[in-house]
Amino acid sequence: MDVTSSNIANASTTRGTMVNGQWEPYRRKMVVMEPNGTSFNQILQGQIQKQSQSQTNMQGVKVTGIVNDQTPFNLVYDPSNPDASTDGYVKMPNVDLSKEMVDLLSASRAYEANVTSFNTGKSMMLKALEIGH
């Protein structure tokens, strides 16, 4: 959610980083993840070989890095902008606000679902402890 928030906050930043003595707009950041424990391929092979789901070790994912999105910058015609080229075009960040909002809402909903699942499991364990009384 932090990376998405940063992308939204910098959606209009025309001076993000200095490259070869020239300012470049902010580049959209993306999170890179990899499986933590068993890979998808190992789980798939286990299912193909008819292993039970309990024999696979699913542990989620972990963040391995944050990279810049290399899609081209958006060009906007604004000759009055101090960052405009001689043709009057300004390079704007490659951030799509609607996509970022969808990503932010998806991450928020996934977090809420995980919290709800955890609380339900905790509640079930507490009820199981009451059975013996």
N, CA, C and O atoms as a GROMACS GRO file, in nm:
protein
  532
    1MET      N    1   0.082  -0.119   0.000
    1MET     CA    2   0.000   0.000   0.000
    1MET      C    3   0.087   0.126   0.000
    1MET      O    4   0.047   0.229  -0.054
    2ASP      N    5   0.206   0.117   0.060
    2ASP     CA    6   0.296   0.232   0.063
    2ASP      C    7   0.343   0.270  -0.077
    2ASP      O    8   0.350   0.388  -0.111
    3VAL      N    9   0.374   0.171  -0.158
    3VAL     CA   10   0.422   0.197  -0.294
    3VAL      C   11   0.310   0.260  -0.377
    3VAL      O   12   0.333   0.355  -0.451
    4THR      N   13   0.190   0.207  -0.364
    4THR     CA   14   0.076   0.262  -0.438
    4THR      C   15   0.047   0.405  -0.393
    4THR      O   16   0.018   0.492  -0.476
    5SER      N   17   0.054   0.430  -0.263
    5SER     CA   18   0.033   0.566  -0.212
    5SER      C   19   0.138   0.662  -0.266
    5SER      O   20   0.107   0.776  -0.300
    6SER      N   21   0.262   0.616  -0.275
    6SER     CA   22   0.369   0.698  -0.331
    6SER      C   23   0.342   0.728  -0.479
    6SER      O   24   0.365   0.840  -0.525
    7ASN      N   25   0.294   0.630  -0.552
    7ASN     CA   26   0.261   0.650  -0.694
    7ASN      C   27   0.151   0.755  -0.710
    7ASN      O   28   0.159   0.842  -0.797
    8ILE      N   29   0.048   0.747  -0.626
    8ILE     CA   30  -0.062   0.843  -0.633
    8ILE      C   31  -0.012   0.983  -0.598
    8ILE      O   32  -0.047   1.080  -0.665
    9ALA      N   33   0.069   0.993  -0.493
    9ALA     CA   34   0.118   1.124  -0.449
    9ALA      C   35   0.207   1.190  -0.554
    9ALA      O   36   0.212   1.313  -0.562
   10ASN      N   37   0.276   1.111  -0.635
   10ASN     CA   38   0.369   1.166  -0.735
   10ASN      C   39   0.316   1.161  -0.878
   10ASN      O   40   0.393   1.171  -0.973
   11ALA      N   41   0.186   1.146  -0.894
   11ALA     CA   42   0.127   1.132  -1.027
   11ALA      C   43   0.147   1.254  -1.116
   11ALA      O   44   0.133   1.244  -1.238
   12SER      N   45   0.180   1.369  -1.057
   12SER     CA   46   0.201   1.491  -1.136
   12SER      C   47   0.342   1.546  -1.123
   12SER      O   48   0.369   1.658  -1.166
   13THR      N   49   0.434   1.468  -1.065
   13THR     CA   50   0.570   1.515  -1.042
   13THR      C   51   0.653   1.504  -1.170
   13THR      O   52   0.685   1.395  -1.216
   14THR      N   53   0.687   1.620  -1.226
   14THR     CA   54   0.763   1.620  -1.351
   14THR      C   55   0.914   1.618  -1.327
   14THR      O   56   0.991   1.597  -1.420
   15ARG      N   57   0.955   1.638  -1.204
   15ARG     CA   58   1.099   1.634  -1.171
   15ARG      C   59   1.121   1.530  -1.062
   15ARG      O   60   1.135   1.563  -0.944
   16GLY      N   61   1.126   1.406  -1.103
   16GLY     CA   62   1.140   1.295  -1.008
   16GLY      C   63   1.285   1.259  -0.980
   16GLY      O   64   1.326   1.252  -0.864
   17THR      N   65   1.363   1.236  -1.085
   17THR     CA   66   1.504   1.198  -1.069
   17THR      C   67   1.588   1.266  -1.175
   17THR      O   68   1.541   1.298  -1.285
   18MET      N   69   1.714   1.288  -1.141
   18MET     CA   70   1.809   1.348  -1.235
   18MET      C   71   1.879   1.234  -1.309
   18MET      O   72   1.940   1.147  -1.247
   19VAL      N   73   1.870   1.234  -1.442
   19VAL     CA   74   1.933   1.133  -1.526
   19VAL      C   75   2.015   1.204  -1.632
   19VAL      O   76   1.962   1.278  -1.715
   20ASN      N   77   2.146   1.180  -1.630
   20ASN     CA   78   2.239   1.242  -1.726
   20ASN      C   79   2.224   1.394  -1.732
   20ASN      O   80   2.226   1.454  -1.840
   21GLY      N   81   2.209   1.456  -1.616
   21GLY     CA   82   2.198   1.602  -1.610
   21GLY      C   83   2.062   1.657  -1.649
   21GLY      O   84   2.044   1.778  -1.654
   22GLN      N   85   1.964   1.570  -1.675
   22GLN     CA   86   1.829   1.612  -1.713
   22GLN      C   87   1.729   1.556  -1.612
   22GLN      O   88   1.743   1.444  -1.564
   23TRP      N   89   1.628   1.637  -1.581
   23TRP     CA   90   1.523   1.588  -1.493
   23TRP      C   91   1.431   1.494  -1.570
   23TRP      O   92   1.393   1.522  -1.683
   24GLU      N   93   1.396   1.383  -1.505
   24GLU     CA   94   1.296   1.292  -1.560
   24GLU      C   95   1.177   1.290  -1.466
   24GLU      O   96   1.194   1.308  -1.345
   25PRO      N   97   1.057   1.269  -1.519
   25PRO     CA   98   0.940   1.259  -1.432
   25PRO      C   99   0.951   1.138  -1.338
   25PRO      O  100   1.031   1.047  -1.359
   26TYR      N  101   0.868   1.142  -1.238
   26TYR     CA  102   0.859   1.029  -1.145
   26TYR      C  103   0.821   0.905  -1.224
   26TYR      O  104   0.734   0.910  -1.311
   27ARG      N  105   0.885   0.793  -1.195
   27ARG     CA  106   0.849   0.665  -1.256
   27ARG      C  107   0.767   0.584  -1.157
   27ARG      O  108   0.800   0.575  -1.039
   28ARG      N  109   0.662   0.526  -1.208
   28ARG     CA  110   0.576   0.440  -1.126
   28ARG      C  111   0.660   0.327  -1.066
   28ARG      O  112   0.742   0.267  -1.135
   29LYS      N  113   0.638   0.300  -0.938
   29LYS     CA  114   0.707   0.192  -0.868
   29LYS      C  115   0.617   0.069  -0.864
   29LYS      O  116   0.494   0.079  -0.858
   30MET      N  117   0.681  -0.048  -0.869
   30MET     CA  118   0.608  -0.175  -0.861
   30MET      C  119   0.676  -0.266  -0.760
   30MET      O  120   0.799  -0.265  -0.748
   31VAL      N  121   0.598  -0.344  -0.689
   31VAL     CA  122   0.650  -0.438  -0.590
   31VAL      C  123   0.673  -0.572  -0.659
   31VAL      O  124   0.588  -0.621  -0.732
   32VAL      N  125   0.790  -0.631  -0.635
   32VAL     CA  126   0.823  -0.763  -0.689
   32VAL      C  127   0.815  -0.863  -0.575
   32VAL      O  128   0.876  -0.843  -0.469
   33MET      N  129   0.739  -0.970  -0.595
   33MET     CA  130   0.721  -1.072  -0.492
   33MET      C  131   0.760  -1.209  -0.545
   33MET      O  132   0.764  -1.232  -0.666
   34GLU      N  133   0.790  -1.298  -0.451
   34GLU     CA  134   0.817  -1.437  -0.488
   34GLU      C  135   0.757  -1.527  -0.381
   34GLU      O  136   0.732  -1.482  -0.269
   35PRO      N  137   0.732  -1.653  -0.415
   35PRO     CA  138   0.672  -1.745  -0.317
   35PRO      C  139   0.762  -1.763  -0.196
   35PRO      O  140   0.885  -1.770  -0.208
   36ASN      N  141   0.700  -1.772  -0.083
   36ASN     CA  142   0.770  -1.797   0.042
   36ASN      C  143   0.746  -1.944   0.076
   36ASN      O  144   0.636  -1.980   0.118
   37GLY      N  145   0.846  -2.027   0.060
   37GLY     CA  146   0.827  -2.171   0.083
   37GLY      C  147   0.805  -2.242  -0.049
   37GLY      O  148   0.889  -2.234  -0.138
   38THR      N  149   0.693  -2.311  -0.061
   38THR     CA  150   0.663  -2.391  -0.178
   38THR      C  151   0.624  -2.302  -0.296
   38THR      O  152   0.542  -2.211  -0.280
   39SER      N  153   0.680  -2.327  -0.412
   39SER     CA  154   0.644  -2.250  -0.531
   39SER      C  155   0.514  -2.302  -0.590
   39SER      O  156   0.470  -2.413  -0.560
   40PHE      N  157   0.452  -2.221  -0.676
   40PHE     CA  158   0.329  -2.261  -0.742
   40PHE      C  159   0.350  -2.388  -0.822
   40PHE      O  160   0.264  -2.476  -0.823
   41ASN      N  161   0.464  -2.398  -0.890
   41ASN     CA  162   0.493  -2.515  -0.972
   41ASN      C  163   0.499  -2.642  -0.886
   41ASN      O  164   0.449  -2.747  -0.926
   42GLN      N  165   0.560  -2.632  -0.766
   42GLN     CA  166   0.567  -2.749  -0.677
   42GLN      C  167   0.427  -2.789  -0.629
   42GLN      O  168   0.397  -2.908  -0.621
   43ILE      N  169   0.343  -2.692  -0.598
   43ILE     CA  170   0.206  -2.722  -0.555
   43ILE      C  171   0.130  -2.787  -0.670
   43ILE      O  172   0.058  -2.885  -0.649
   44LEU      N  173   0.145  -2.733  -0.790
   44LEU     CA  174   0.078  -2.788  -0.908
   44LEU      C  175   0.122  -2.931  -0.934
   44LEU      O  176   0.039  -3.018  -0.959
   45GLN      N  177   0.253  -2.955  -0.929
   45GLN     CA  178   0.304  -3.091  -0.951
   45GLN      C  179   0.253  -3.186  -0.843
   45GLN      O  180   0.222  -3.302  -0.872
   46GLY      N  181   0.243  -3.138  -0.720
   46GLY     CA  182   0.189  -3.220  -0.611
   46GLY      C  183   0.045  -3.258  -0.635
   46GLY      O  184   0.005  -3.371  -0.608
   47GLN      N  185  -0.035  -3.163  -0.687
   47GLN     CA  186  -0.175  -3.191  -0.716
   47GLN      C  187  -0.188  -3.287  -0.834
   47GLN      O  188  -0.276  -3.373  -0.836
   48ILE      N  189  -0.100  -3.272  -0.931
   48ILE     CA  190  -0.102  -3.363  -1.045
   48ILE      C  191  -0.070  -3.506  -1.000
   48ILE      O  192  -0.128  -3.602  -1.050
   49GLN      N  193   0.021  -3.518  -0.904
   49GLN     CA  194   0.060  -3.649  -0.853
   49GLN      C  195  -0.034  -3.697  -0.743
   49GLN      O  196  -0.006  -3.796  -0.676
   50LYS      N  197  -0.146  -3.628  -0.725
   50LYS     CA  198  -0.251  -3.666  -0.629
   50LYS      C  199  -0.208  -3.659  -0.483
   50LYS      O  200  -0.258  -3.734  -0.400
   51GLN      N  201  -0.114  -3.569  -0.452
   51GLN     CA  202  -0.082  -3.548  -0.312
   51GLN      C  203  -0.197  -3.471  -0.249
   51GLN      O  204  -0.267  -3.395  -0.317
   52SER      N  205  -0.216  -3.490  -0.122
   52SER     CA  206  -0.321  -3.414  -0.054
   52SER      C  207  -0.272  -3.272  -0.030
   52SER      O  208  -0.151  -3.247  -0.026
   53GLN      N  209  -0.365  -3.179  -0.016
   53GLN     CA  210  -0.330  -3.039   0.005
   53GLN      C  211  -0.250  -3.020   0.134
   53GLN      O  212  -0.167  -2.930   0.141
   54SER      N  213  -0.273  -3.104   0.235
   54SER     CA  214  -0.202  -3.090   0.362
   54SER      C  215  -0.053  -3.123   0.350
   54SER      O  216   0.025  -3.086   0.437
   55GLN      N  217  -0.013  -3.191   0.243
   55GLN     CA  218   0.128  -3.225   0.227
   55GLN      C  219   0.208  -3.114   0.162
   55GLN      O  220   0.331  -3.120   0.160
   56THR      N  221   0.140  -3.014   0.108
   56THR     CA  222   0.213  -2.902   0.049
   56THR      C  223   0.233  -2.795   0.154
   56THR      O  224   0.153  -2.780   0.246
   57ASN      N  225   0.340  -2.720   0.140
   57ASN     CA  226   0.377  -2.620   0.239
   57ASN      C  227   0.356  -2.481   0.181
   57ASN      O  228   0.449  -2.422   0.127
   58MET      N  229   0.233  -2.430   0.192
   58MET     CA  230   0.204  -2.297   0.139
   58MET      C  231   0.227  -2.194   0.249
   58MET      O  232   0.166  -2.201   0.355
   59GLN      N  233   0.315  -2.097   0.222
   59GLN     CA  234   0.348  -1.997   0.322
   59GLN      C  235   0.331  -1.855   0.270
   59GLN      O  236   0.385  -1.762   0.330
   60GLY      N  237   0.261  -1.834   0.162
   60GLY     CA  238   0.239  -1.700   0.111
   60GLY      C  239   0.352  -1.651   0.022
   60GLY      O  240   0.421  -1.729  -0.043
   61VAL      N  241   0.370  -1.519   0.021
   61VAL     CA  242   0.472  -1.456  -0.061
   61VAL      C  243   0.556  -1.361   0.023
   61VAL      O  244   0.517  -1.324   0.133
   62LYS      N  245   0.671  -1.324  -0.032
   62LYS     CA  246   0.755  -1.223   0.033
   62LYS      C  247   0.799  -1.121  -0.071
   62LYS      O  248   0.812  -1.153  -0.189
   63VAL      N  249   0.821  -0.999  -0.027
   63VAL     CA  250   0.865  -0.892  -0.115
   63VAL      C  251   1.015  -0.907  -0.138
   63VAL      O  252   1.092  -0.916  -0.042
   64THR      N  253   1.055  -0.910  -0.264
   64THR     CA  254   1.198  -0.922  -0.296
   64THR      C  255   1.256  -0.790  -0.345
   64THR      O  256   1.378  -0.775  -0.352
   65GLY      N  257   1.171  -0.694  -0.378
   65GLY     CA  258   1.223  -0.565  -0.421
   65GLY      C  259   1.116  -0.473  -0.475
   65GLY      O  260   1.001  -0.512  -0.494
   66ILE      N  261   1.157  -0.350  -0.498
   66ILE     CA  262   1.070  -0.250  -0.559
   66ILE      C  263   1.144  -0.198  -0.683
   66ILE      O  264   1.258  -0.153  -0.674
   67VAL      N  265   1.077  -0.206  -0.798
   67VAL     CA  266   1.141  -0.167  -0.924
   67VAL      C  267   1.061  -0.055  -0.991
   67VAL      O  268   0.944  -0.035  -0.962
   68ASN      N  269   1.128   0.016  -1.081
   68ASN     CA  270   1.063   0.121  -1.160
   68ASN      C  271   0.992   0.060  -1.280
   68ASN      O  272   1.047  -0.028  -1.346
   69ASP      N  273   0.872   0.106  -1.306
   69ASP     CA  274   0.797   0.066  -1.425
   69ASP      C  275   0.860   0.135  -1.546
   69ASP      O  276   0.874   0.257  -1.547
   70GLN      N  277   0.898   0.059  -1.646
   70GLN     CA  278   0.970   0.113  -1.761
   70GLN      C  279   0.879   0.152  -1.878
   70GLN      O  280   0.927   0.177  -1.988
   71THR      N  281   0.747   0.157  -1.855
   71THR     CA  282   0.659   0.202  -1.963
   71THR      C  283   0.690   0.348  -1.995
   71THR      O  284   0.737   0.421  -1.908
   72PRO      N  285   0.665   0.391  -2.118
   72PRO     CA  286   0.699   0.528  -2.157
   72PRO      C  287   0.619   0.633  -2.078
   72PRO      O  288   0.509   0.607  -2.031
   73PHE      N  289   0.679   0.750  -2.065
   73PHE     CA  290   0.610   0.861  -1.999
   73PHE      C  291   0.496   0.910  -2.087
   73PHE      O  292   0.497   0.892  -2.208
   74ASN      N  293   0.396   0.972  -2.023
   74ASN     CA  294   0.286   1.034  -2.096
   74ASN      C  295   0.328   1.173  -2.142
   74ASN      O  296   0.388   1.248  -2.064
   75LEU      N  297   0.299   1.208  -2.265
   75LEU     CA  298   0.330   1.341  -2.316
   75LEU      C  299   0.204   1.427  -2.314
   75LEU      O  300   0.099   1.386  -2.364
   76VAL      N  301   0.216   1.546  -2.255
   76VAL     CA  302   0.104   1.639  -2.246
   76VAL      C  303   0.148   1.771  -2.307
   76VAL      O  304   0.256   1.821  -2.278
   77TYR      N  305   0.063   1.826  -2.393
   77TYR     CA  306   0.097   1.954  -2.456
   77TYR      C  307   0.068   2.067  -2.358
   77TYR      O  308  -0.048   2.093  -2.324
   78ASP      N  309   0.174   2.135  -2.313
   78ASP     CA  310   0.162   2.248  -2.221
   78ASP      C  311   0.284   2.338  -2.238
   78ASP      O  312   0.379   2.329  -2.160
   79PRO      N  313   0.283   2.424  -2.341
   79PRO     CA  314   0.401   2.506  -2.368
   79PRO      C  315   0.435   2.605  -2.256
   79PRO      O  316   0.548   2.654  -2.251
   80SER      N  317   0.341   2.634  -2.166
   80SER     CA  318   0.368   2.728  -2.057
   80SER      C  319   0.442   2.663  -1.941
   80SER      O  320   0.491   2.733  -1.852
   81ASN      N  321   0.452   2.531  -1.940
   81ASN     CA  322   0.520   2.460  -1.832
   81ASN      C  323   0.672   2.478  -1.846
   81ASN      O  324   0.725   2.465  -1.957
   82PRO      N  325   0.742   2.507  -1.735
   82PRO     CA  326   0.887   2.525  -1.745
   82PRO      C  327   0.962   2.397  -1.786
   82PRO      O  328   1.076   2.405  -1.830
   83ASP      N  329   0.900   2.282  -1.771
   83ASP     CA  330   0.962   2.155  -1.809
   83ASP      C  331   0.928   2.112  -1.952
   83ASP      O  332   0.963   2.002  -1.994
   84ALA      N  333   0.858   2.199  -2.026
   84ALA     CA  334   0.817   2.164  -2.163
   84ALA      C  335   0.937   2.161  -2.257
   84ALA      O  336   1.033   2.236  -2.240
   85SER      N  337   0.929   2.072  -2.355
   85SER     CA  338   1.034   2.065  -2.458
   85SER      C  339   1.015   2.182  -2.555
   85SER      O  340   0.924   2.262  -2.540
   86THR      N  341   1.102   2.190  -2.652
   86THR     CA  342   1.091   2.298  -2.752
   86THR      C  343   0.962   2.286  -2.833
   86THR      O  344   0.914   2.385  -2.890
   87ASP      N  345   0.906   2.166  -2.840
   87ASP     CA  346   0.779   2.143  -2.910
   87ASP      C  347   0.658   2.175  -2.823
   87ASP      O  348   0.545   2.173  -2.871
   88GLY      N  349   0.681   2.204  -2.694
   88GLY     CA  350   0.572   2.236  -2.603
   88GLY      C  351   0.515   2.118  -2.527
   88GLY      O  352   0.416   2.133  -2.456
   89TYR      N  353   0.577   2.002  -2.539
   89TYR     CA  354   0.528   1.882  -2.470
   89TYR      C  355   0.602   1.861  -2.338
   89TYR      O  356   0.723   1.883  -2.329
   90VAL      N  357   0.528   1.819  -2.238
   90VAL     CA  358   0.584   1.791  -2.106
   90VAL      C  359   0.575   1.641  -2.082
   90VAL      O  360   0.469   1.581  -2.101
   91LYS      N  361   0.685   1.582  -2.039
   91LYS     CA  362   0.681   1.440  -2.000
   91LYS      C  363   0.619   1.432  -1.862
   91LYS      O  364   0.666   1.494  -1.766
   92MET      N  365   0.511   1.354  -1.852
   92MET     CA  366   0.442   1.333  -1.725
   92MET      C  367   0.468   1.191  -1.677
   92MET      O  368   0.498   1.103  -1.758
   93PRO      N  369   0.456   1.167  -1.546
   93PRO     CA  370   0.481   1.033  -1.493
   93PRO      C  371   0.393   0.927  -1.560
   93PRO      O  372   0.283   0.956  -1.607
   94ASN      N  373   0.443   0.804  -1.562
   94ASN     CA  374   0.369   0.692  -1.621
   94ASN      C  375   0.275   0.629  -1.519
   94ASN      O  376   0.263   0.506  -1.511
   95VAL      N  377   0.209   0.713  -1.440
   95VAL     CA  378   0.117   0.667  -1.336
   95VAL      C  379  -0.026   0.684  -1.385
   95VAL      O  380  -0.065   0.793  -1.427
   96ASP      N  381  -0.104   0.576  -1.380
   96ASP     CA  382  -0.246   0.579  -1.415
   96ASP      C  383  -0.323   0.579  -1.284
   96ASP      O  384  -0.328   0.478  -1.214
   97LEU      N  385  -0.384   0.694  -1.250
   97LEU     CA  386  -0.451   0.706  -1.120
   97LEU      C  387  -0.561   0.604  -1.099
   97LEU      O  388  -0.578   0.554  -0.988
   98SER      N  389  -0.637   0.572  -1.202
   98SER     CA  390  -0.745   0.474  -1.185
   98SER      C  391  -0.688   0.336  -1.151
   98SER      O  392  -0.744   0.265  -1.068
   99LYS      N  393  -0.579   0.298  -1.216
   99LYS     CA  394  -0.515   0.169  -1.186
   99LYS      C  395  -0.459   0.168  -1.044
   99LYS      O  396  -0.470   0.068  -0.973
  100GLU      N  397  -0.400   0.279  -1.003
  100GLU     CA  398  -0.344   0.287  -0.867
  100GLU      C  399  -0.454   0.278  -0.762
  100GLU      O  400  -0.436   0.215  -0.658
  101MET      N  401  -0.568   0.341  -0.788
  101MET     CA  402  -0.680   0.335  -0.693
  101MET      C  403  -0.734   0.192  -0.682
  101MET      O  404  -0.767   0.146  -0.573
  102VAL      N  405  -0.742   0.124  -0.795
  102VAL     CA  406  -0.786  -0.016  -0.794
  102VAL      C  407  -0.688  -0.101  -0.714
  102VAL      O  408  -0.729  -0.185  -0.634
  103ASP      N  409  -0.557  -0.080  -0.736
  103ASP     CA  410  -0.455  -0.155  -0.661
  103ASP      C  411  -0.465  -0.127  -0.511
  103ASP      O  412  -0.452  -0.218  -0.429
  104LEU      N  413  -0.489   0.000  -0.476
  104LEU     CA  414  -0.499   0.038  -0.335
  104LEU      C  415  -0.621  -0.027  -0.270
  104LEU      O  416  -0.613  -0.078  -0.159
  105LEU      N  417  -0.734  -0.023  -0.340
  105LEU     CA  418  -0.856  -0.086  -0.286
  105LEU      C  419  -0.840  -0.237  -0.276
  105LEU      O  420  -0.887  -0.297  -0.179
  106SER      N  421  -0.776  -0.298  -0.373
  106SER     CA  422  -0.754  -0.444  -0.369
  106SER      C  423  -0.668  -0.483  -0.250
  106SER      O  424  -0.697  -0.580  -0.181
  107ALA      N  425  -0.561  -0.407  -0.228
  107ALA     CA  426  -0.473  -0.436  -0.114
  107ALA      C  427  -0.546  -0.417   0.017
  107ALA      O  428  -0.530  -0.495   0.111
  108SER      N  429  -0.626  -0.312   0.025
  108SER     CA  430  -0.702  -0.285   0.147
  108SER      C  431  -0.804  -0.396   0.174
  108SER      O  432  -0.819  -0.441   0.288
  109ARG      N  433  -0.874  -0.439   0.071
  109ARG     CA  434  -0.974  -0.545   0.087
  109ARG      C  435  -0.908  -0.678   0.123
  109ARG      O  436  -0.962  -0.754   0.203
  110ALA      N  437  -0.793  -0.706   0.065
  110ALA     CA  438  -0.721  -0.830   0.098
  110ALA      C  439  -0.678  -0.828   0.244
  110ALA      O  440  -0.689  -0.930   0.313
  111TYR      N  441  -0.631  -0.714   0.291
  111TYR     CA  442  -0.591  -0.701   0.431
  111TYR      C  443  -0.712  -0.722   0.522
  111TYR      O  444  -0.703  -0.795   0.621
  112GLU      N  445  -0.824  -0.658   0.489
  112GLU     CA  446  -0.946  -0.674   0.569
  112GLU      C  447  -0.991  -0.820   0.571
  112GLU      O  448  -1.033  -0.870   0.676
  113ALA      N  449  -0.983  -0.888   0.458
  113ALA     CA  450  -1.023  -1.029   0.451
  113ALA      C  451  -0.933  -1.115   0.539
  113ALA      O  452  -0.980  -1.206   0.606
  114ASN      N  453  -0.803  -1.086   0.538
  114ASN     CA  454  -0.710  -1.162   0.621
  114ASN      C  455  -0.736  -1.139   0.769
  114ASN      O  456  -0.731  -1.233   0.848
  115VAL      N  457  -0.765  -1.015   0.808
  115VAL     CA  458  -0.796  -0.985   0.948
  115VAL      C  459  -0.924  -1.056   0.989
  115VAL      O  460  -0.931  -1.113   1.099
  116THR      N  461  -1.025  -1.054   0.904
  116THR     CA  462  -1.151  -1.122   0.935
  116THR      C  463  -1.129  -1.272   0.950
  116THR      O  464  -1.183  -1.333   1.041
  117SER      N  465  -1.051  -1.330   0.861
  117SER     CA  466  -1.021  -1.473   0.869
  117SER      C  467  -0.947  -1.507   0.998
  117SER      O  468  -0.980  -1.605   1.065
  118PHE      N  469  -0.849  -1.425   1.033
  118PHE     CA  470  -0.774  -1.448   1.157
  118PHE      C  471  -0.866  -1.438   1.278
  118PHE      O  472  -0.859  -1.522   1.368
  119ASN      N  473  -0.951  -1.336   1.282
  119ASN     CA  474  -1.041  -1.318   1.396
  119ASN      C  475  -1.142  -1.432   1.405
  119ASN      O  476  -1.178  -1.474   1.515
  120THR      N  477  -1.189  -1.483   1.292
  120THR     CA  478  -1.281  -1.597   1.293
  120THR      C  479  -1.212  -1.720   1.348
  120THR      O  480  -1.270  -1.793   1.429
  121GLY      N  481  -1.089  -1.745   1.306
  121GLY     CA  482  -1.013  -1.860   1.359
  121GLY      C  483  -0.990  -1.847   1.508
  121GLY      O  484  -1.001  -1.945   1.581
  122LYS      N  485  -0.956  -1.727   1.552
  122LYS     CA  486  -0.935  -1.704   1.695
  122LYS      C  487  -1.063  -1.728   1.774
  122LYS      O  488  -1.061  -1.789   1.881
  123SER      N  489  -1.175  -1.680   1.721
  123SER     CA  490  -1.304  -1.700   1.786
  123SER      C  491  -1.340  -1.848   1.794
  123SER      O  492  -1.393  -1.894   1.896
  124MET      N  493  -1.312  -1.922   1.688
  124MET     CA  494  -1.342  -2.066   1.688
  124MET      C  495  -1.257  -2.139   1.791
  124MET      O  496  -1.305  -2.230   1.858
  125MET      N  497  -1.131  -2.101   1.804
  125MET     CA  498  -1.044  -2.165   1.903
  125MET      C  499  -1.092  -2.136   2.045
  125MET      O  500  -1.088  -2.223   2.131
  126LEU      N  501  -1.136  -2.012   2.069
  126LEU     CA  502  -1.186  -1.978   2.202
  126LEU      C  503  -1.314  -2.056   2.234
  126LEU      O  504  -1.332  -2.101   2.347
  127LYS      N  505  -1.402  -2.071   2.136
  127LYS     CA  506  -1.524  -2.150   2.156
  127LYS      C  507  -1.491  -2.297   2.181
  127LYS      O  508  -1.557  -2.363   2.261
  128ALA      N  509  -1.389  -2.348   2.113
  128ALA     CA  510  -1.348  -2.487   2.134
  128ALA      C  511  -1.296  -2.507   2.276
  128ALA      O  512  -1.317  -2.613   2.334
  129LEU      N  513  -1.229  -2.408   2.330
  129LEU     CA  514  -1.181  -2.418   2.469
  129LEU      C  515  -1.296  -2.419   2.569
  129LEU      O  516  -1.286  -2.480   2.675
  130GLU      N  517  -1.407  -2.352   2.535
  130GLU     CA  518  -1.523  -2.348   2.624
  130GLU      C  519  -1.599  -2.480   2.626
  130GLU      O  520  -1.674  -2.505   2.721
  131ILE      N  521  -1.582  -2.564   2.527
  131ILE     CA  522  -1.655  -2.691   2.519
  131ILE      C  523  -1.621  -2.780   2.638
  131ILE      O  524  -1.708  -2.850   2.690
  132GLY      N  525  -1.497  -2.778   2.680
  132GLY     CA  526  -1.453  -2.865   2.789
  132GLY      C  527  -1.505  -2.823   2.926
  132GLY      O  528  -1.497  -2.902   3.020
  133HIS      N  529  -1.556  -2.703   2.939
  133HIS     CA  530  -1.602  -2.655   3.070
  133HIS      C  531  -1.739  -2.698   3.100
  133HIS      O  532  -1.791  -2.666   3.206
   0.00000   0.00000   0.00000
